[in-house]
Structure formats: C-alpha cells, structure tokens
Amino acid sequence: MAIPIPLLPPGARVRVKRGNLPADNALINKTGTVVQATEYQTNMYGIVLDGEKETRMFSPTELEVVDVEALPPERQDAKQRRALP
C-alpha cells in the first residue's frame, strides 16, 4: 500500500503551463505560489497567482516548478542520516 504525498510543498513558486486539462489561455505563463497541497488531494494544488488574492486549483500537469524553498538545516541533516528500522 502506498501513501500519496504532494510533490510540491506549500511555498513553492510555480508557473502555469498548458496541461492535459483545458485551461484559460490568459493564465498560461503566469507565476504564483503553492498555498494548498495535501496528501488527501494529490491531483490538485491550490495556487495564488501573483497579483491575485483568491486561490485557484491546478492539476500537477499544468504546473512547472520555478523555485522550491530550501529545507531548514535540521531537516537537511535528517535526510543525510540512515533511517531507523
């Protein structure tokens, strides 16, 4: 059994691109920030586009990652350690 996780963390910067679903042509190439990403709904991300206040939902195929925030140092250190059984 697999546990789905969102691939884009909240705070990641993304650019809207043409995906599998029909999208508004006015939104193509606009940038925004991921504000909603949950393991219960991995097929949609809540994005606030630059200059807007409302959250829009996009599928992962419609998003291109521009910048992802770096993990805090303690999380980076934890990733380097071996997992416990």
Biopython code that builds the backbone (N, CA, C, O; Angstrom):
import numpy as np
from Bio.PDB.StructureBuilder import StructureBuilder

atoms = [
    (1, "MET", "N", (0.841, -1.171, 0.000)),
    (1, "MET", "CA", (0.000, 0.000, 0.000)),
    (1, "MET", "C", (0.888, 1.236, 0.000)),
    (1, "MET", "O", (1.828, 1.329, 0.789)),
    (2, "ALA", "N", (0.602, 2.159, -0.857)),
    (2, "ALA", "CA", (1.389, 3.383, -0.956)),
    (2, "ALA", "C", (0.630, 4.543, -0.331)),
    (2, "ALA", "O", (-0.597, 4.614, -0.388)),
    (3, "ILE", "N", (1.380, 5.431, 0.254)),
    (3, "ILE", "CA", (0.795, 6.638, 0.837)),
    (3, "ILE", "C", (1.126, 7.787, -0.105)),
    (3, "ILE", "O", (2.297, 8.113, -0.296)),
    (4, "PRO", "N", (0.106, 8.402, -0.695)),
    (4, "PRO", "CA", (0.390, 9.506, -1.615)),
    (4, "PRO", "C", (0.831, 10.757, -0.857)),
    (4, "PRO", "O", (0.306, 11.067, 0.212)),
    (5, "ILE", "N", (1.785, 11.456, -1.418)),
    (5, "ILE", "CA", (2.238, 12.711, -0.828)),
    (5, "ILE", "C", (2.253, 13.773, -1.923)),
    (5, "ILE", "O", (2.499, 13.461, -3.089)),
    (6, "PRO", "N", (1.991, 15.019, -1.556)),
    (6, "PRO", "CA", (2.076, 16.079, -2.569)),
    (6, "PRO", "C", (3.536, 16.299, -2.963)),
    (6, "PRO", "O", (4.413, 16.335, -2.100)),
    (7, "LEU", "N", (3.797, 16.445, -4.250)),
    (7, "LEU", "CA", (5.164, 16.618, -4.727)),
    (7, "LEU", "C", (5.654, 18.049, -4.586)),
    (7, "LEU", "O", (6.860, 18.286, -4.515)),
    (8, "LEU", "N", (4.742, 19.000, -4.543)),
    (8, "LEU", "CA", (5.115, 20.402, -4.383)),
    (8, "LEU", "C", (4.741, 20.863, -2.979)),
    (8, "LEU", "O", (3.570, 20.793, -2.604)),
    (9, "PRO", "N", (5.696, 21.326, -2.205)),
    (9, "PRO", "CA", (5.370, 21.794, -0.857)),
    (9, "PRO", "C", (4.749, 23.188, -0.895)),
    (9, "PRO", "O", (4.988, 23.940, -1.840)),
    (10, "PRO", "N", (3.962, 23.541, 0.108)),
    (10, "PRO", "CA", (3.463, 24.912, 0.188)),
    (10, "PRO", "C", (4.633, 25.890, 0.231)),
    (10, "PRO", "O", (5.633, 25.647, 0.907)),
    (11, "GLY", "N", (4.499, 26.984, -0.490)),
    (11, "GLY", "CA", (5.564, 27.973, -0.568)),
    (11, "GLY", "C", (6.387, 27.872, -1.843)),
    (11, "GLY", "O", (7.166, 28.774, -2.150)),
    (12, "ALA", "N", (6.223, 26.786, -2.588)),
    (12, "ALA", "CA", (6.966, 26.628, -3.845)),
    (12, "ALA", "C", (6.432, 27.602, -4.884)),
    (12, "ALA", "O", (5.230, 27.863, -4.937)),
    (13, "ARG", "N", (7.317, 28.133, -5.702)),
    (13, "ARG", "CA", (6.935, 29.040, -6.787)),
    (13, "ARG", "C", (6.745, 28.215, -8.052)),
    (13, "ARG", "O", (7.579, 27.372, -8.383)),
    (14, "VAL", "N", (5.645, 28.460, -8.756)),
    (14, "VAL", "CA", (5.322, 27.698, -9.963)),
    (14, "VAL", "C", (4.892, 28.632, -11.087)),
    (14, "VAL", "O", (4.523, 29.785, -10.861)),
    (15, "ARG", "N", (4.950, 28.099, -12.306)),
    (15, "ARG", "CA", (4.469, 28.816, -13.495)),
    (15, "ARG", "C", (3.405, 27.934, -14.138)),
    (15, "ARG", "O", (3.577, 26.719, -14.235)),
    (16, "VAL", "N", (2.320, 28.538, -14.572)),
    (16, "VAL", "CA", (1.229, 27.803, -15.210)),
    (16, "VAL", "C", (1.612, 27.505, -16.653)),
    (16, "VAL", "O", (2.083, 28.383, -17.376)),
    (17, "LYS", "N", (1.404, 26.257, -17.064)),
    (17, "LYS", "CA", (1.666, 25.861, -18.444)),
    (17, "LYS", "C", (0.450, 25.103, -18.966)),
    (17, "LYS", "O", (-0.461, 24.774, -18.206)),
    (18, "ARG", "N", (0.445, 24.835, -20.247)),
    (18, "ARG", "CA", (-0.669, 24.085, -20.831)),
    (18, "ARG", "C", (-0.512, 22.624, -20.433)),
    (18, "ARG", "O", (0.535, 22.018, -20.665)),
    (19, "GLY", "N", (-1.553, 22.065, -19.836)),
    (19, "GLY", "CA", (-1.511, 20.681, -19.383)),
    (19, "GLY", "C", (-2.541, 19.834, -20.097)),
    (19, "GLY", "O", (-2.977, 20.168, -21.199)),
    (20, "ASN", "N", (-2.935, 18.721, -19.460)),
    (20, "ASN", "CA", (-3.912, 17.806, -20.039)),
    (20, "ASN", "C", (-5.327, 18.382, -20.019)),
    (20, "ASN", "O", (-6.137, 18.084, -20.897)),
    (21, "LEU", "N", (-5.617, 19.205, -19.015)),
    (21, "LEU", "CA", (-6.946, 19.789, -18.887)),
    (21, "LEU", "C", (-7.011, 21.118, -19.623)),
    (21, "LEU", "O", (-6.002, 21.816, -19.719)),
    (22, "PRO", "N", (-8.182, 21.483, -20.145)),
    (22, "PRO", "CA", (-8.294, 22.793, -20.782)),
    (22, "PRO", "C", (-8.088, 23.899, -19.749)),
    (22, "PRO", "O", (-8.653, 23.840, -18.657)),
    (23, "ALA", "N", (-7.303, 24.882, -20.080)),
    (23, "ALA", "CA", (-7.025, 25.984, -19.170)),
    (23, "ALA", "C", (-7.338, 27.300, -19.855)),
    (23, "ALA", "O", (-7.366, 27.391, -21.082)),
    (24, "ASP", "N", (-7.571, 28.305, -19.049)),
    (24, "ASP", "CA", (-7.788, 29.650, -19.571)),
    (24, "ASP", "C", (-6.484, 30.135, -20.188)),
    (24, "ASP", "O", (-5.449, 30.136, -19.521)),
    (25, "ASN", "N", (-6.518, 30.546, -21.446)),
    (25, "ASN", "CA", (-5.300, 30.990, -22.128)),
    (25, "ASN", "C", (-4.672, 32.202, -21.457)),
    (25, "ASN", "O", (-3.467, 32.414, -21.592)),
    (26, "ALA", "N", (-5.445, 32.996, -20.744)),
    (26, "ALA", "CA", (-4.910, 34.170, -20.063)),
    (26, "ALA", "C", (-4.016, 33.786, -18.879)),
    (26, "ALA", "O", (-3.217, 34.603, -18.423)),
    (27, "LEU", "N", (-4.143, 32.553, -18.378)),
    (27, "LEU", "CA", (-3.353, 32.119, -17.216)),
    (27, "LEU", "C", (-2.018, 31.489, -17.593)),
    (27, "LEU", "O", (-1.143, 31.343, -16.739)),
    (28, "ILE", "N", (-1.850, 31.117, -18.847)),
    (28, "ILE", "CA", (-0.616, 30.454, -19.287)),
    (28, "ILE", "C", (0.563, 31.399, -19.062)),
    (28, "ILE", "O", (0.482, 32.585, -19.385)),
    (29, "ASN", "N", (1.656, 30.876, -18.510)),
    (29, "ASN", "CA", (2.912, 31.573, -18.209)),
    (29, "ASN", "C", (2.830, 32.535, -17.033)),
    (29, "ASN", "O", (3.781, 33.280, -16.797)),
    (30, "LYS", "N", (1.728, 32.549, -16.284)),
    (30, "LYS", "CA", (1.671, 33.361, -15.067)),
    (30, "LYS", "C", (2.328, 32.582, -13.940)),
    (30, "LYS", "O", (2.291, 31.351, -13.928)),
    (31, "THR", "N", (2.931, 33.293, -12.993)),
    (31, "THR", "CA", (3.582, 32.643, -11.859)),
    (31, "THR", "C", (2.745, 32.834, -10.605)),
    (31, "THR", "O", (1.915, 33.738, -10.515)),
    (32, "GLY", "N", (2.991, 31.953, -9.640)),
    (32, "GLY", "CA", (2.262, 32.015, -8.385)),
    (32, "GLY", "C", (2.937, 31.166, -7.335)),
    (32, "GLY", "O", (4.024, 30.632, -7.550)),
    (33, "THR", "N", (2.272, 31.047, -6.185)),
    (33, "THR", "CA", (2.799, 30.332, -5.032)),
    (33, "THR", "C", (1.830, 29.234, -4.623)),
    (33, "THR", "O", (0.618, 29.447, -4.605)),
    (34, "VAL", "N", (2.364, 28.055, -4.293)),
    (34, "VAL", "CA", (1.537, 26.955, -3.797)),
    (34, "VAL", "C", (1.128, 27.287, -2.371)),
    (34, "VAL", "O", (1.976, 27.536, -1.515)),
    (35, "VAL", "N", (-0.187, 27.291, -2.119)),
    (35, "VAL", "CA", (-0.684, 27.559, -0.769)),
    (35, "VAL", "C", (-1.458, 26.382, -0.207)),
    (35, "VAL", "O", (-1.690, 26.317, 1.000)),
    (36, "GLN", "N", (-1.864, 25.446, -1.065)),
    (36, "GLN", "CA", (-2.640, 24.303, -0.610)),
    (36, "GLN", "C", (-2.146, 23.046, -1.306)),
    (36, "GLN", "O", (-2.239, 22.919, -2.527)),
    (37, "ALA", "N", (-1.622, 22.121, -0.515)),
    (37, "ALA", "CA", (-1.166, 20.825, -1.035)),
    (37, "ALA", "C", (-1.339, 19.807, 0.080)),
    (37, "ALA", "O", (-0.684, 19.902, 1.118)),
    (38, "THR", "N", (-2.219, 18.834, -0.130)),
    (38, "THR", "CA", (-2.477, 17.838, 0.907)),
    (38, "THR", "C", (-2.322, 16.435, 0.346)),
    (38, "THR", "O", (-2.420, 16.223, -0.862)),
    (39, "GLU", "N", (-2.081, 15.484, 1.229)),
    (39, "GLU", "CA", (-1.975, 14.090, 0.811)),
    (39, "GLU", "C", (-3.340, 13.494, 0.484)),
    (39, "GLU", "O", (-3.409, 12.410, -0.097)),
    (40, "TYR", "N", (-4.417, 14.169, 0.839)),
    (40, "TYR", "CA", (-5.759, 13.688, 0.538)),
    (40, "TYR", "C", (-6.221, 14.087, -0.862)),
    (40, "TYR", "O", (-7.162, 13.503, -1.399)),
    (41, "GLN", "N", (-5.569, 15.066, -1.441)),
    (41, "GLN", "CA", (-5.943, 15.531, -2.775)),
    (41, "GLN", "C", (-4.664, 15.819, -3.560)),
    (41, "GLN", "O", (-4.328, 16.977, -3.806)),
    (42, "THR", "N", (-3.957, 14.766, -3.948)),
    (42, "THR", "CA", (-2.665, 14.924, -4.628)),
    (42, "THR", "C", (-2.809, 15.276, -6.106)),
    (42, "THR", "O", (-1.817, 15.570, -6.772)),
    (43, "ASN", "N", (-4.031, 15.248, -6.620)),
    (43, "ASN", "CA", (-4.216, 15.566, -8.037)),
    (43, "ASN", "C", (-4.536, 17.041, -8.270)),
    (43, "ASN", "O", (-4.749, 17.441, -9.414)),
    (44, "MET", "N", (-4.575, 17.857, -7.219)),
    (44, "MET", "CA", (-4.867, 19.282, -7.351)),
    (44, "MET", "C", (-4.030, 20.070, -6.345)),
    (44, "MET", "O", (-3.804, 19.627, -5.219)),
    (45, "TYR", "N", (-3.577, 21.244, -6.776)),
    (45, "TYR", "CA", (-2.834, 22.159, -5.905)),
    (45, "TYR", "C", (-3.559, 23.495, -5.882)),
    (45, "TYR", "O", (-4.072, 23.950, -6.905)),
    (46, "GLY", "N", (-3.598, 24.114, -4.721)),
    (46, "GLY", "CA", (-4.148, 25.455, -4.601)),
    (46, "GLY", "C", (-3.035, 26.466, -4.831)),
    (46, "GLY", "O", (-2.030, 26.460, -4.120)),
    (47, "ILE", "N", (-3.210, 27.335, -5.822)),
    (47, "ILE", "CA", (-2.186, 28.297, -6.216)),
    (47, "ILE", "C", (-2.764, 29.707, -6.126)),
    (47, "ILE", "O", (-3.877, 29.956, -6.588)),
    (48, "VAL", "N", (-2.006, 30.629, -5.531)),
    (48, "VAL", "CA", (-2.357, 32.038, -5.577)),
    (48, "VAL", "C", (-1.416, 32.683, -6.585)),
    (48, "VAL", "O", (-0.208, 32.763, -6.366)),
    (49, "LEU", "N", (-1.992, 33.142, -7.693)),
    (49, "LEU", "CA", (-1.191, 33.772, -8.736)),
    (49, "LEU", "C", (-0.759, 35.164, -8.293)),
    (49, "LEU", "O", (-1.453, 35.814, -7.510)),
    (50, "ASP", "N", (0.374, 35.616, -8.788)),
    (50, "ASP", "CA", (0.894, 36.932, -8.434)),
    (50, "ASP", "C", (-0.125, 38.005, -8.813)),
    (50, "ASP", "O", (-0.643, 38.016, -9.930)),
    (51, "GLY", "N", (-0.405, 38.908, -7.869)),
    (51, "GLY", "CA", (-1.339, 39.992, -8.111)),
    (51, "GLY", "C", (-2.788, 39.627, -7.834)),
    (51, "GLY", "O", (-3.669, 40.467, -8.017)),
    (52, "GLU", "N", (-3.064, 38.406, -7.399)),
    (52, "GLU", "CA", (-4.424, 37.976, -7.089)),
    (52, "GLU", "C", (-4.527, 37.587, -5.625)),
    (52, "GLU", "O", (-3.516, 37.350, -4.963)),
    (53, "LYS", "N", (-5.752, 37.521, -5.125)),
    (53, "LYS", "CA", (-5.970, 37.154, -3.728)),
    (53, "LYS", "C", (-6.657, 35.808, -3.571)),
    (53, "LYS", "O", (-6.513, 35.161, -2.534)),
    (54, "GLU", "N", (-7.408, 35.374, -4.591)),
    (54, "GLU", "CA", (-8.129, 34.114, -4.465)),
    (54, "GLU", "C", (-7.247, 32.939, -4.874)),
    (54, "GLU", "O", (-6.305, 33.080, -5.655)),
    (55, "THR", "N", (-7.581, 31.783, -4.323)),
    (55, "THR", "CA", (-6.856, 30.547, -4.614)),
    (55, "THR", "C", (-7.491, 29.870, -5.821)),
    (55, "THR", "O", (-8.710, 29.714, -5.884)),
    (56, "ARG", "N", (-6.666, 29.473, -6.768)),
    (56, "ARG", "CA", (-7.135, 28.725, -7.944)),
    (56, "ARG", "C", (-6.563, 27.317, -7.857)),
    (56, "ARG", "O", (-5.449, 27.116, -7.372)),
    (57, "MET", "N", (-7.333, 26.349, -8.328)),
    (57, "MET", "CA", (-6.902, 24.961, -8.293)),
    (57, "MET", "C", (-6.329, 24.561, -9.652)),
    (57, "MET", "O", (-6.922, 24.837, -10.695)),
    (58, "PHE", "N", (-5.153, 23.900, -9.622)),
    (58, "PHE", "CA", (-4.493, 23.427, -10.839)),
    (58, "PHE", "C", (-4.065, 21.979, -10.638)),
    (58, "PHE", "O", (-3.779, 21.554, -9.518)),
    (59, "SER", "N", (-4.023, 21.230, -11.731)),
    (59, "SER", "CA", (-3.508, 19.862, -11.661)),
    (59, "SER", "C", (-1.987, 19.911, -11.785)),
    (59, "SER", "O", (-1.447, 20.903, -12.275)),
    (60, "PRO", "N", (-1.286, 18.866, -11.354)),
    (60, "PRO", "CA", (0.181, 18.851, -11.458)),
    (60, "PRO", "C", (0.686, 18.969, -12.889)),
    (60, "PRO", "O", (1.788, 19.474, -13.104)),
    (61, "THR", "N", (-0.089, 18.517, -13.874)),
    (61, "THR", "CA", (0.355, 18.609, -15.259)),
    (61, "THR", "C", (0.311, 20.037, -15.785)),
    (61, "THR", "O", (0.900, 20.328, -16.827)),
    (62, "GLU", "N", (-0.376, 20.931, -15.082)),
    (62, "GLU", "CA", (-0.491, 22.321, -15.517)),
    (62, "GLU", "C", (0.546, 23.231, -14.870)),
    (62, "GLU", "O", (0.549, 24.438, -15.115)),
    (63, "LEU", "N", (1.426, 22.664, -14.045)),
    (63, "LEU", "CA", (2.370, 23.475, -13.284)),
    (63, "LEU", "C", (3.804, 23.126, -13.619)),
    (63, "LEU", "O", (4.144, 21.960, -13.818)),
    (64, "GLU", "N", (4.637, 24.144, -13.679)),
    (64, "GLU", "CA", (6.076, 23.998, -13.880)),
    (64, "GLU", "C", (6.765, 24.653, -12.683)),
    (64, "GLU", "O", (6.488, 25.810, -12.365)),
    (65, "VAL", "N", (7.648, 23.929, -12.028)),
    (65, "VAL", "CA", (8.325, 24.447, -10.833)),
    (65, "VAL", "C", (9.339, 25.509, -11.232)),
    (65, "VAL", "O", (10.174, 25.294, -12.111)),
    (66, "VAL", "N", (9.252, 26.660, -10.570)),
    (66, "VAL", "CA", (10.194, 27.749, -10.804)),
    (66, "VAL", "C", (11.232, 27.766, -9.688)),
    (66, "VAL", "O", (12.429, 27.883, -9.949)),
    (67, "ASP", "N", (10.769, 27.648, -8.439)),
    (67, "ASP", "CA", (11.672, 27.701, -7.292)),
    (67, "ASP", "C", (11.022, 26.995, -6.117)),
    (67, "ASP", "O", (9.834, 27.185, -5.854)),
    (68, "VAL", "N", (11.797, 26.176, -5.407)),
    (68, "VAL", "CA", (11.323, 25.494, -4.214)),
    (68, "VAL", "C", (12.161, 25.986, -3.046)),
    (68, "VAL", "O", (13.388, 26.056, -3.127)),
    (69, "GLU", "N", (11.477, 26.327, -1.958)),
    (69, "GLU", "CA", (12.199, 26.793, -0.777)),
    (69, "GLU", "C", (13.089, 25.681, -0.239)),
    (69, "GLU", "O", (12.710, 24.510, -0.252)),
    (70, "ALA", "N", (14.257, 26.050, 0.226)),
    (70, "ALA", "CA", (15.184, 25.067, 0.800)),
    (70, "ALA", "C", (14.657, 24.593, 2.150)),
    (70, "ALA", "O", (13.998, 25.335, 2.878)),
    (71, "LEU", "N", (14.964, 23.339, 2.462)),
    (71, "LEU", "CA", (14.573, 22.793, 3.759)),
    (71, "LEU", "C", (15.405, 23.433, 4.864)),
    (71, "LEU", "O", (16.538, 23.848, 4.620)),
    (72, "PRO", "N", (14.852, 23.517, 6.087)),
    (72, "PRO", "CA", (15.645, 24.015, 7.205)),
    (72, "PRO", "C", (16.851, 23.105, 7.449)),
    (72, "PRO", "O", (16.811, 21.928, 7.092)),
    (73, "PRO", "N", (17.928, 23.634, 8.053)),
    (73, "PRO", "CA", (19.144, 22.829, 8.248)),
    (73, "PRO", "C", (18.913, 21.522, 8.996)),
    (73, "PRO", "O", (19.539, 20.515, 8.665)),
    (74, "GLU", "N", (18.035, 21.509, 9.995)),
    (74, "GLU", "CA", (17.803, 20.271, 10.750)),
    (74, "GLU", "C", (17.129, 19.208, 9.879)),
    (74, "GLU", "O", (17.373, 18.018, 10.075)),
    (75, "ARG", "N", (16.286, 19.611, 8.922)),
    (75, "ARG", "CA", (15.663, 18.659, 8.004)),
    (75, "ARG", "C", (16.685, 18.143, 7.008)),
    (75, "ARG", "O", (16.652, 16.965, 6.653)),
    (76, "GLN", "N", (17.601, 19.002, 6.544)),
    (76, "GLN", "CA", (18.666, 18.567, 5.633)),
    (76, "GLN", "C", (19.557, 17.540, 6.320)),
    (76, "GLN", "O", (19.930, 16.534, 5.716)),
    (77, "ASP", "N", (19.901, 17.796, 7.598)),
    (77, "ASP", "CA", (20.724, 16.846, 8.359)),
    (77, "ASP", "C", (20.005, 15.510, 8.527)),
    (77, "ASP", "O", (20.627, 14.452, 8.426)),
    (78, "ALA", "N", (18.704, 15.556, 8.781)),
    (78, "ALA", "CA", (17.936, 14.330, 8.978)),
    (78, "ALA", "C", (17.904, 13.496, 7.695)),
    (78, "ALA", "O", (17.913, 12.266, 7.763)),
    (79, "LYS", "N", (17.867, 14.138, 6.539)),
    (79, "LYS", "CA", (17.853, 13.403, 5.278)),
    (79, "LYS", "C", (19.174, 12.685, 5.032)),
    (79, "LYS", "O", (19.206, 11.695, 4.301)),
    (80, "GLN", "N", (20.265, 13.162, 5.626)),
    (80, "GLN", "CA", (21.568, 12.550, 5.444)),
    (80, "GLN", "C", (21.766, 11.316, 6.334)),
    (80, "GLN", "O", (22.595, 10.458, 6.032)),
    (81, "ARG", "N", (21.006, 11.232, 7.425)),
    (81, "ARG", "CA", (21.144, 10.105, 8.351)),
    (81, "ARG", "C", (20.405, 8.881, 7.844)),
    (81, "ARG", "O", (19.445, 8.986, 7.080)),
    (82, "ARG", "N", (20.867, 7.719, 8.280)),
    (82, "ARG", "CA", (20.238, 6.452, 7.901)),
    (82, "ARG", "C", (18.925, 6.303, 8.641)),
    (82, "ARG", "O", (18.823, 6.660, 9.815)),
    (83, "ALA", "N", (17.913, 5.775, 7.953)),
    (83, "ALA", "CA", (16.613, 5.552, 8.574)),
    (83, "ALA", "C", (16.687, 4.409, 9.577)),
    (83, "ALA", "O", (17.394, 3.424, 9.363)),
    (84, "LEU", "N", (15.958, 4.548, 10.658)),
    (84, "LEU", "CA", (15.906, 3.502, 11.675)),
    (84, "LEU", "C", (14.916, 2.428, 11.254)),
    (84, "LEU", "O", (13.915, 2.726, 10.601)),
    (85, "PRO", "N", (15.191, 1.164, 11.630)),
    (85, "PRO", "CA", (14.257, 0.077, 11.242)),
    (85, "PRO", "C", (12.965, 0.136, 12.023)),
    (85, "PRO", "O", (12.082, -0.697, 11.820)),
]
sb = StructureBuilder()
sb.init_structure("model")
sb.init_model(0)
sb.init_chain("A")
sb.init_seg("    ")
for serial, (resi, resn, name, xyz) in enumerate(atoms, 1):
    if name == "N":
        sb.init_residue(resn, " ", resi, " ")
    sb.init_atom(name, np.array(xyz, "f"), 0.0, 1.0, " ", f" {name:<3s}", serial, name[0])
structure = sb.get_structure()
